[in-house]
Amino acid sequence: MWRFLKAVKDREHRVALSTWVGAIAAVVYTVAPIDLIPELVLGPLGFVDDIGMWTIFAVLFTREQRRWQAGLASQ
């Protein structure tokens, strides 16, 4: 994973726009005071929507990492 992050940092791999949007949306949604399922009202159950956003981001991140690995294999 660290090699992948270094490749992104060094601009050796271009990350898809959908992955950037997913990452930004996950962070903003997690820290935003407005929530679909508020934690104050429903307690631990309120974290379900936050976990869902991070799951979507994890899937996008994994897809990008696989794209990067496929690019390395084809070289």
mmCIF file as gemmi writes it, N, C-alpha and C atoms, coordinates in Angstrom:
data_model
loop_
_atom_site.group_PDB
_atom_site.id
_atom_site.type_symbol
_atom_site.label_atom_id
_atom_site.label_alt_id
_atom_site.label_comp_id
_atom_site.label_asym_id
_atom_site.label_entity_id
_atom_site.label_seq_id
_atom_site.pdbx_PDB_ins_code
_atom_site.Cartn_x
_atom_site.Cartn_y
_atom_site.Cartn_z
_atom_site.occupancy
_atom_site.B_iso_or_equiv
_atom_site.pdbx_formal_charge
_atom_site.auth_seq_id
_atom_site.auth_asym_id
_atom_site.pdbx_PDB_model_num
ATOM 1 N N . MET Axp A 1 ? 0.819 -1.189 0 1 0 ? 1 A 1
ATOM 2 C CA . MET Axp A 1 ? 0 0 0 1 0 ? 1 A 1
ATOM 3 C C . MET Axp A 1 ? 0.864 1.254 0 1 0 ? 1 A 1
ATOM 4 N N . TRP Axp A 2 ? 1.979 1.217 0.738 1 0 ? 2 A 1
ATOM 5 C CA . TRP Axp A 2 ? 2.819 2.414 0.826 1 0 ? 2 A 1
ATOM 6 C C . TRP Axp A 2 ? 3.455 2.751 -0.518 1 0 ? 2 A 1
ATOM 7 N N . ARG Axp A 3 ? 3.804 1.715 -1.289 1 0 ? 3 A 1
ATOM 8 C CA . ARG Axp A 3 ? 4.367 1.974 -2.622 1 0 ? 3 A 1
ATOM 9 C C . ARG Axp A 3 ? 3.323 2.635 -3.521 1 0 ? 3 A 1
ATOM 10 N N . PHE Axp A 4 ? 2.074 2.199 -3.384 1 0 ? 4 A 1
ATOM 11 C CA . PHE Axp A 4 ? 0.999 2.794 -4.162 1 0 ? 4 A 1
ATOM 12 C C . PHE Axp A 4 ? 0.82 4.266 -3.794 1 0 ? 4 A 1
ATOM 13 N N . LEU Axp A 5 ? 0.781 4.56 -2.503 1 0 ? 5 A 1
ATOM 14 C CA . LEU Axp A 5 ? 0.624 5.959 -2.067 1 0 ? 5 A 1
ATOM 15 C C . LEU Axp A 5 ? 1.796 6.813 -2.523 1 0 ? 5 A 1
ATOM 16 N N . LYS Axp A 6 ? 3.004 6.242 -2.512 1 0 ? 6 A 1
ATOM 17 C CA . LYS Axp A 6 ? 4.174 6.981 -2.997 1 0 ? 6 A 1
ATOM 18 C C . LYS Axp A 6 ? 4.05 7.231 -4.501 1 0 ? 6 A 1
ATOM 19 N N . ALA Axp A 7 ? 3.538 6.254 -5.237 1 0 ? 7 A 1
ATOM 20 C CA . ALA Axp A 7 ? 3.353 6.433 -6.683 1 0 ? 7 A 1
ATOM 21 C C . ALA Axp A 7 ? 2.348 7.54 -6.958 1 0 ? 7 A 1
ATOM 22 N N . VAL Axp A 8 ? 1.302 7.62 -6.156 1 0 ? 8 A 1
ATOM 23 C CA . VAL Axp A 8 ? 0.318 8.69 -6.325 1 0 ? 8 A 1
ATOM 24 C C . VAL Axp A 8 ? 0.958 10.029 -5.982 1 0 ? 8 A 1
ATOM 25 N N . LYS Axp A 9 ? 1.698 10.071 -4.872 1 0 ? 9 A 1
ATOM 26 C CA . LYS Axp A 9 ? 2.351 11.312 -4.447 1 0 ? 9 A 1
ATOM 27 C C . LYS Axp A 9 ? 3.354 11.803 -5.49 1 0 ? 9 A 1
ATOM 28 N N . ASP Axp A 10 ? 4.109 10.876 -6.041 1 0 ? 10 A 1
ATOM 29 C CA . ASP Axp A 10 ? 5.122 11.226 -7.043 1 0 ? 10 A 1
ATOM 30 C C . ASP Axp A 10 ? 4.538 11.385 -8.443 1 0 ? 10 A 1
ATOM 31 N N . ARG Axp A 11 ? 3.222 11.305 -8.548 1 0 ? 11 A 1
ATOM 32 C CA . ARG Axp A 11 ? 2.49 11.457 -9.805 1 0 ? 11 A 1
ATOM 33 C C . ARG Axp A 11 ? 2.866 10.412 -10.858 1 0 ? 11 A 1
ATOM 34 N N . GLU Axp A 12 ? 3.188 9.228 -10.37 1 0 ? 12 A 1
ATOM 35 C CA . GLU Axp A 12 ? 3.458 8.115 -11.276 1 0 ? 12 A 1
ATOM 36 C C . GLU Axp A 12 ? 2.165 7.388 -11.639 1 0 ? 12 A 1
ATOM 37 N N . HIS Axp A 13 ? 1.117 7.644 -10.854 1 0 ? 13 A 1
ATOM 38 C CA . HIS Axp A 13 ? -0.198 7.039 -11.111 1 0 ? 13 A 1
ATOM 39 C C . HIS Axp A 13 ? -1.251 8.119 -10.966 1 0 ? 13 A 1
ATOM 40 N N . ARG Axp A 14 ? -2.084 8.235 -11.969 1 0 ? 14 A 1
ATOM 41 C CA . ARG Axp A 14 ? -3.196 9.203 -11.899 1 0 ? 14 A 1
ATOM 42 C C . ARG Axp A 14 ? -4.409 8.521 -11.297 1 0 ? 14 A 1
ATOM 43 N N . VAL Axp A 15 ? -4.913 9.112 -10.236 1 0 ? 15 A 1
ATOM 44 C CA . VAL Axp A 15 ? -6.084 8.563 -9.55 1 0 ? 15 A 1
ATOM 45 C C . VAL Axp A 15 ? -7.333 9.073 -10.261 1 0 ? 15 A 1
ATOM 46 N N . ALA Axp A 16 ? -8.302 8.177 -10.454 1 0 ? 16 A 1
ATOM 47 C CA . ALA Axp A 16 ? -9.551 8.532 -11.135 1 0 ? 16 A 1
ATOM 48 C C . ALA Axp A 16 ? -10.3 9.597 -10.347 1 0 ? 16 A 1
ATOM 49 N N . LEU Axp A 17 ? -10.991 10.44 -11.072 1 0 ? 17 A 1
ATOM 50 C CA . LEU Axp A 17 ? -11.762 11.515 -10.447 1 0 ? 17 A 1
ATOM 51 C C . LEU Axp A 17 ? -12.788 10.963 -9.461 1 0 ? 17 A 1
ATOM 52 N N . SER Axp A 18 ? -13.408 9.844 -9.786 1 0 ? 18 A 1
ATOM 53 C CA . SER Axp A 18 ? -14.416 9.268 -8.886 1 0 ? 18 A 1
ATOM 54 C C . SER Axp A 18 ? -13.812 8.878 -7.539 1 0 ? 18 A 1
ATOM 55 N N . THR Axp A 19 ? -12.552 8.456 -7.525 1 0 ? 19 A 1
ATOM 56 C CA . THR Axp A 19 ? -11.888 8.106 -6.271 1 0 ? 19 A 1
ATOM 57 C C . THR Axp A 19 ? -11.615 9.357 -5.449 1 0 ? 19 A 1
ATOM 58 N N . TRP Axp A 20 ? -11.176 10.423 -6.104 1 0 ? 20 A 1
ATOM 59 C CA . TRP Axp A 20 ? -10.957 11.691 -5.382 1 0 ? 20 A 1
ATOM 60 C C . TRP Axp A 20 ? -12.267 12.207 -4.795 1 0 ? 20 A 1
ATOM 61 N N . VAL Axp A 21 ? -13.314 12.157 -5.588 1 0 ? 21 A 1
ATOM 62 C CA . VAL Axp A 21 ? -14.618 12.628 -5.111 1 0 ? 21 A 1
ATOM 63 C C . VAL Axp A 21 ? -15.089 11.773 -3.936 1 0 ? 21 A 1
ATOM 64 N N . GLY Axp A 22 ? -14.911 10.469 -4.043 1 0 ? 22 A 1
ATOM 65 C CA . GLY Axp A 22 ? -15.303 9.572 -2.954 1 0 ? 22 A 1
ATOM 66 C C . GLY Axp A 22 ? -14.53 9.844 -1.675 1 0 ? 22 A 1
ATOM 67 N N . ALA Axp A 23 ? -13.236 10.105 -1.804 1 0 ? 23 A 1
ATOM 68 C CA . ALA Axp A 23 ? -12.409 10.399 -0.63 1 0 ? 23 A 1
ATOM 69 C C . ALA Axp A 23 ? -12.832 11.699 0.031 1 0 ? 23 A 1
ATOM 70 N N . ILE Axp A 24 ? -13.022 12.723 -0.765 1 0 ? 24 A 1
ATOM 71 C CA . ILE Axp A 24 ? -13.431 14.026 -0.223 1 0 ? 24 A 1
ATOM 72 C C . ILE Axp A 24 ? -14.816 13.919 0.393 1 0 ? 24 A 1
ATOM 73 N N . ALA Axp A 25 ? -15.726 13.228 -0.275 1 0 ? 25 A 1
ATOM 74 C CA . ALA Axp A 25 ? -17.084 13.075 0.253 1 0 ? 25 A 1
ATOM 75 C C . ALA Axp A 25 ? -17.079 12.313 1.574 1 0 ? 25 A 1
ATOM 76 N N . ALA Axp A 26 ? -16.252 11.278 1.695 1 0 ? 26 A 1
ATOM 77 C CA . ALA Axp A 26 ? -16.187 10.502 2.938 1 0 ? 26 A 1
ATOM 78 C C . ALA Axp A 26 ? -15.71 11.363 4.094 1 0 ? 26 A 1
ATOM 79 N N . VAL Axp A 27 ? -14.677 12.157 3.855 1 0 ? 27 A 1
ATOM 80 C CA . VAL Axp A 27 ? -14.15 13.022 4.92 1 0 ? 27 A 1
ATOM 81 C C . VAL Axp A 27 ? -15.159 14.098 5.297 1 0 ? 27 A 1
ATOM 82 N N . VAL Axp A 28 ? -15.709 14.773 4.303 1 0 ? 28 A 1
ATOM 83 C CA . VAL Axp A 28 ? -16.667 15.849 4.576 1 0 ? 28 A 1
ATOM 84 C C . VAL Axp A 28 ? -17.902 15.303 5.278 1 0 ? 28 A 1
ATOM 85 N N . TYR Axp A 29 ? -18.425 14.19 4.798 1 0 ? 29 A 1
ATOM 86 C CA . TYR Axp A 29 ? -19.637 13.628 5.398 1 0 ? 29 A 1
ATOM 87 C C . TYR Axp A 29 ? -19.393 13.193 6.842 1 0 ? 29 A 1
ATOM 88 N N . THR Axp A 30 ? -18.196 12.676 7.112 1 0 ? 30 A 1
ATOM 89 C CA . THR Axp A 30 ? -17.889 12.214 8.458 1 0 ? 30 A 1
ATOM 90 C C . THR Axp A 30 ? -17.798 13.377 9.447 1 0 ? 30 A 1
ATOM 91 N N . VAL Axp A 31 ? -17.231 14.503 9.025 1 0 ? 31 A 1
ATOM 92 C CA . VAL Axp A 31 ? -17.055 15.623 9.954 1 0 ? 31 A 1
ATOM 93 C C . VAL Axp A 31 ? -18.18 16.648 9.889 1 0 ? 31 A 1
ATOM 94 N N . ALA Axp A 32 ? -19.064 16.538 8.918 1 0 ? 32 A 1
ATOM 95 C CA . ALA Axp A 32 ? -20.165 17.507 8.78 1 0 ? 32 A 1
ATOM 96 C C . ALA Axp A 32 ? -21.162 17.337 9.925 1 0 ? 32 A 1
ATOM 97 N N . PRO Axp A 33 ? -21.702 18.448 10.397 1 0 ? 33 A 1
ATOM 98 C CA . PRO Axp A 33 ? -22.677 18.35 11.487 1 0 ? 33 A 1
ATOM 99 C C . PRO Axp A 33 ? -24.035 17.804 11.031 1 0 ? 33 A 1
ATOM 100 N N . ILE Axp A 34 ? -24.29 17.828 9.73 1 0 ? 34 A 1
ATOM 101 C CA . ILE Axp A 34 ? -25.552 17.303 9.198 1 0 ? 34 A 1
ATOM 102 C C . ILE Axp A 34 ? -25.33 15.831 8.838 1 0 ? 34 A 1
ATOM 103 N N . ASP Axp A 35 ? -26.232 14.977 9.28 1 0 ? 35 A 1
ATOM 104 C CA . ASP Axp A 35 ? -26.067 13.546 9.109 1 0 ? 35 A 1
ATOM 105 C C . ASP Axp A 35 ? -27.403 12.916 8.746 1 0 ? 35 A 1
ATOM 106 N N . LEU Axp A 36 ? -27.397 11.9 7.89 1 0 ? 36 A 1
ATOM 107 C CA . LEU Axp A 36 ? -28.638 11.201 7.565 1 0 ? 36 A 1
ATOM 108 C C . LEU Axp A 36 ? -29.177 10.44 8.774 1 0 ? 36 A 1
ATOM 109 N N . ILE Axp A 37 ? -28.264 9.783 9.486 1 0 ? 37 A 1
ATOM 110 C CA . ILE Axp A 37 ? -28.64 9.056 10.708 1 0 ? 37 A 1
ATOM 111 C C . ILE Axp A 37 ? -27.811 9.655 11.845 1 0 ? 37 A 1
ATOM 112 N N . PRO Axp A 38 ? -28.344 10.593 12.61 1 0 ? 38 A 1
ATOM 113 C CA . PRO Axp A 38 ? -27.555 11.278 13.642 1 0 ? 38 A 1
ATOM 114 C C . PRO Axp A 38 ? -27.188 10.363 14.81 1 0 ? 38 A 1
ATOM 115 N N . GLU Axp A 39 ? -25.928 10.467 15.223 1 0 ? 39 A 1
ATOM 116 C CA . GLU Axp A 39 ? -25.43 9.672 16.331 1 0 ? 39 A 1
ATOM 117 C C . GLU Axp A 39 ? -26.066 10.092 17.656 1 0 ? 39 A 1
ATOM 118 N N . LEU Axp A 40 ? -26.369 11.373 17.807 1 0 ? 40 A 1
ATOM 119 C CA . LEU Axp A 40 ? -26.957 11.86 19.055 1 0 ? 40 A 1
ATOM 120 C C . LEU Axp A 40 ? -28.335 11.263 19.311 1 0 ? 40 A 1
ATOM 121 N N . VAL Axp A 41 ? -29.076 10.984 18.245 1 0 ? 41 A 1
ATOM 122 C CA . VAL Axp A 41 ? -30.427 10.454 18.399 1 0 ? 41 A 1
ATOM 123 C C . VAL Axp A 41 ? -30.416 8.926 18.506 1 0 ? 41 A 1
ATOM 124 N N . LEU Axp A 42 ? -29.647 8.276 17.657 1 0 ? 42 A 1
ATOM 125 C CA . LEU Axp A 42 ? -29.685 6.814 17.576 1 0 ? 42 A 1
ATOM 126 C C . LEU Axp A 42 ? -28.471 6.116 18.172 1 0 ? 42 A 1
ATOM 127 N N . GLY Axp A 43 ? -27.56 6.865 18.761 1 0 ? 43 A 1
ATOM 128 C CA . GLY Axp A 43 ? -26.386 6.263 19.384 1 0 ? 43 A 1
ATOM 129 C C . GLY Axp A 43 ? -25.497 5.564 18.368 1 0 ? 43 A 1
ATOM 130 N N . PRO Axp A 44 ? -24.991 4.387 18.72 1 0 ? 44 A 1
ATOM 131 C CA . PRO Axp A 44 ? -24.067 3.672 17.836 1 0 ? 44 A 1
ATOM 132 C C . PRO Axp A 44 ? -24.65 3.36 16.454 1 0 ? 44 A 1
ATOM 133 N N . LEU Axp A 45 ? -25.958 3.206 16.374 1 0 ? 45 A 1
ATOM 134 C CA . LEU Axp A 45 ? -26.582 2.935 15.083 1 0 ? 45 A 1
ATOM 135 C C . LEU Axp A 45 ? -26.378 4.102 14.112 1 0 ? 45 A 1
ATOM 136 N N . GLY Axp A 46 ? -26.145 5.283 14.652 1 0 ? 46 A 1
ATOM 137 C CA . GLY Axp A 46 ? -25.931 6.458 13.814 1 0 ? 46 A 1
ATOM 138 C C . GLY Axp A 46 ? -24.64 6.418 13.018 1 0 ? 46 A 1
ATOM 139 N N . PHE Axp A 47 ? -23.736 5.517 13.38 1 0 ? 47 A 1
ATOM 140 C CA . PHE Axp A 47 ? -22.472 5.417 12.644 1 0 ? 47 A 1
ATOM 141 C C . PHE Axp A 47 ? -22.584 4.568 11.378 1 0 ? 47 A 1
ATOM 142 N N . VAL Axp A 48 ? -23.735 3.956 11.155 1 0 ? 48 A 1
ATOM 143 C CA . VAL Axp A 48 ? -23.915 3.078 9.995 1 0 ? 48 A 1
ATOM 144 C C . VAL Axp A 48 ? -23.711 3.839 8.695 1 0 ? 48 A 1
ATOM 145 N N . ASP Axp A 49 ? -24.264 5.036 8.577 1 0 ? 49 A 1
ATOM 146 C CA . ASP Axp A 49 ? -24.102 5.788 7.334 1 0 ? 49 A 1
ATOM 147 C C . ASP Axp A 49 ? -22.657 6.251 7.144 1 0 ? 49 A 1
ATOM 148 N N . ASP Axp A 50 ? -21.972 6.59 8.242 1 0 ? 50 A 1
ATOM 149 C CA . ASP Axp A 50 ? -20.56 6.966 8.14 1 0 ? 50 A 1
ATOM 150 C C . ASP Axp A 50 ? -19.718 5.784 7.675 1 0 ? 50 A 1
ATOM 151 N N . ILE Axp A 51 ? -19.987 4.622 8.239 1 0 ? 51 A 1
ATOM 152 C CA . ILE Axp A 51 ? -19.263 3.415 7.839 1 0 ? 51 A 1
ATOM 153 C C . ILE Axp A 51 ? -19.545 3.094 6.373 1 0 ? 51 A 1
ATOM 154 N N . GLY Axp A 52 ? -20.765 3.328 5.937 1 0 ? 52 A 1
ATOM 155 C CA . GLY Axp A 52 ? -21.107 3.107 4.526 1 0 ? 52 A 1
ATOM 156 C C . GLY Axp A 52 ? -20.29 3.983 3.594 1 0 ? 52 A 1
ATOM 157 N N . MET Axp A 53 ? -20.134 5.249 3.966 1 0 ? 53 A 1
ATOM 158 C CA . MET Axp A 53 ? -19.328 6.157 3.138 1 0 ? 53 A 1
ATOM 159 C C . MET Axp A 53 ? -17.878 5.691 3.077 1 0 ? 53 A 1
ATOM 160 N N . TRP Axp A 54 ? -17.322 5.281 4.206 1 0 ? 54 A 1
ATOM 161 C CA . TRP Axp A 54 ? -15.935 4.817 4.231 1 0 ? 54 A 1
ATOM 162 C C . TRP Axp A 54 ? -15.785 3.491 3.489 1 0 ? 54 A 1
ATOM 163 N N . THR Axp A 55 ? -16.825 2.671 3.476 1 0 ? 55 A 1
ATOM 164 C CA . THR Axp A 55 ? -16.777 1.428 2.711 1 0 ? 55 A 1
ATOM 165 C C . THR Axp A 55 ? -16.724 1.72 1.218 1 0 ? 55 A 1
ATOM 166 N N . ILE Axp A 56 ? -17.516 2.667 0.78 1 0 ? 56 A 1
ATOM 167 C CA . ILE Axp A 56 ? -17.48 3.071 -0.632 1 0 ? 56 A 1
ATOM 168 C C . ILE Axp A 56 ? -16.093 3.581 -0.994 1 0 ? 56 A 1
ATOM 169 N N . PHE Axp A 57 ? -15.511 4.403 -0.128 1 0 ? 57 A 1
ATOM 170 C CA . PHE Axp A 57 ? -14.16 4.904 -0.386 1 0 ? 57 A 1
ATOM 171 C C . PHE Axp A 57 ? -13.153 3.756 -0.432 1 0 ? 57 A 1
ATOM 172 N N . ALA Axp A 58 ? -13.276 2.795 0.475 1 0 ? 58 A 1
ATOM 173 C CA . ALA Axp A 58 ? -12.343 1.656 0.497 1 0 ? 58 A 1
ATOM 174 C C . ALA Axp A 58 ? -12.414 0.86 -0.799 1 0 ? 58 A 1
ATOM 175 N N . VAL Axp A 59 ? -13.62 0.685 -1.329 1 0 ? 59 A 1
ATOM 176 C CA . VAL Axp A 59 ? -13.781 -0.034 -2.597 1 0 ? 59 A 1
ATOM 177 C C . VAL Axp A 59 ? -13.112 0.737 -3.74 1 0 ? 59 A 1
ATOM 178 N N . LEU Axp A 60 ? -13.316 2.051 -3.775 1 0 ? 60 A 1
ATOM 179 C CA . LEU Axp A 60 ? -12.692 2.87 -4.817 1 0 ? 60 A 1
ATOM 180 C C . LEU Axp A 60 ? -11.171 2.859 -4.686 1 0 ? 60 A 1
ATOM 181 N N . PHE Axp A 61 ? -10.669 2.93 -3.462 1 0 ? 61 A 1
ATOM 182 C CA . PHE Axp A 61 ? -9.229 2.916 -3.217 1 0 ? 61 A 1
ATOM 183 C C . PHE Axp A 61 ? -8.631 1.585 -3.678 1 0 ? 61 A 1
ATOM 184 N N . THR Axp A 62 ? -9.3 0.49 -3.357 1 0 ? 62 A 1
ATOM 185 C CA . THR Axp A 62 ? -8.829 -0.832 -3.761 1 0 ? 62 A 1
ATOM 186 C C . THR Axp A 62 ? -8.816 -0.951 -5.281 1 0 ? 62 A 1
ATOM 187 N N . ARG Axp A 63 ? -9.839 -0.412 -5.931 1 0 ? 63 A 1
ATOM 188 C CA . ARG Axp A 63 ? -9.887 -0.436 -7.399 1 0 ? 63 A 1
ATOM 189 C C . ARG Axp A 63 ? -8.69 0.315 -7.988 1 0 ? 63 A 1
ATOM 190 N N . GLU Axp A 64 ? -8.378 1.472 -7.408 1 0 ? 64 A 1
ATOM 191 C CA . GLU Axp A 64 ? -7.233 2.247 -7.899 1 0 ? 64 A 1
ATOM 192 C C . GLU Axp A 64 ? -5.925 1.497 -7.689 1 0 ? 64 A 1
ATOM 193 N N . GLN Axp A 65 ? -5.803 0.862 -6.536 1 0 ? 65 A 1
ATOM 194 C CA . GLN Axp A 65 ? -4.579 0.12 -6.261 1 0 ? 65 A 1
ATOM 195 C C . GLN Axp A 65 ? -4.418 -1.04 -7.239 1 0 ? 65 A 1
ATOM 196 N N . ARG Axp A 66 ? -5.499 -1.711 -7.574 1 0 ? 66 A 1
ATOM 197 C CA . ARG Axp A 66 ? -5.436 -2.803 -8.555 1 0 ? 66 A 1
ATOM 198 C C . ARG Axp A 66 ? -5.097 -2.285 -9.947 1 0 ? 66 A 1
ATOM 199 N N . ARG Axp A 67 ? -5.629 -1.111 -10.312 1 0 ? 67 A 1
ATOM 200 C CA . ARG Axp A 67 ? -5.285 -0.503 -11.604 1 0 ? 67 A 1
ATOM 201 C C . ARG Axp A 67 ? -3.792 -0.22 -11.655 1 0 ? 67 A 1
ATOM 202 N N . TRP Axp A 68 ? -3.25 0.29 -10.559 1 0 ? 68 A 1
ATOM 203 C CA . TRP Axp A 68 ? -1.818 0.602 -10.484 1 0 ? 68 A 1
ATOM 204 C C . TRP Axp A 68 ? -0.986 -0.672 -10.612 1 0 ? 68 A 1
ATOM 205 N N . GLN Axp A 69 ? -1.392 -1.719 -9.9 1 0 ? 69 A 1
ATOM 206 C CA . GLN Axp A 69 ? -0.658 -2.995 -9.972 1 0 ? 69 A 1
ATOM 207 C C . GLN Axp A 69 ? -0.722 -3.594 -11.372 1 0 ? 69 A 1
ATOM 208 N N . ALA Axp A 70 ? -1.868 -3.46 -12.034 1 0 ? 70 A 1
ATOM 209 C CA . ALA Axp A 70 ? -1.992 -3.964 -13.399 1 0 ? 70 A 1
ATOM 210 C C . ALA Axp A 70 ? -1.073 -3.194 -14.337 1 0 ? 70 A 1
ATOM 211 N N . GLY Axp A 71 ? -0.939 -1.897 -14.098 1 0 ? 71 A 1
ATOM 212 C CA . GLY Axp A 71 ? -0.033 -1.088 -14.904 1 0 ? 71 A 1
ATOM 213 C C . GLY Axp A 71 ? 1.418 -1.505 -14.709 1 0 ? 71 A 1
ATOM 214 N N . LEU Axp A 72 ? 1.774 -1.858 -13.48 1 0 ? 72 A 1
ATOM 215 C CA . LEU Axp A 72 ? 3.141 -2.334 -13.218 1 0 ? 72 A 1
ATOM 216 C C . LEU Axp A 72 ? 3.4 -3.662 -13.898 1 0 ? 72 A 1
ATOM 217 N N . ALA Axp A 73 ? 2.406 -4.539 -13.874 1 0 ? 73 A 1
ATOM 218 C CA . ALA Axp A 73 ? 2.565 -5.864 -14.466 1 0 ? 73 A 1
ATOM 219 C C . ALA Axp A 73 ? 2.698 -5.792 -15.991 1 0 ? 73 A 1
ATOM 220 N N . SER Axp A 74 ? 2.081 -4.797 -16.6 1 0 ? 74 A 1
ATOM 221 C CA . SER Axp A 74 ? 2.123 -4.701 -18.052 1 0 ? 74 A 1
ATOM 222 C C . SER Axp A 74 ? 3.401 -4.051 -18.572 1 0 ? 74 A 1
ATOM 223 N N . GLN Axp A 75 ? 4.192 -3.517 -17.679 1 0 ? 75 A 1
ATOM 224 C CA . GLN Axp A 75 ? 5.448 -2.863 -18.113 1 0 ? 75 A 1
ATOM 225 C C . GLN Axp A 75 ? 6.562 -3.837 -18.278 1 0 ? 75 A 1
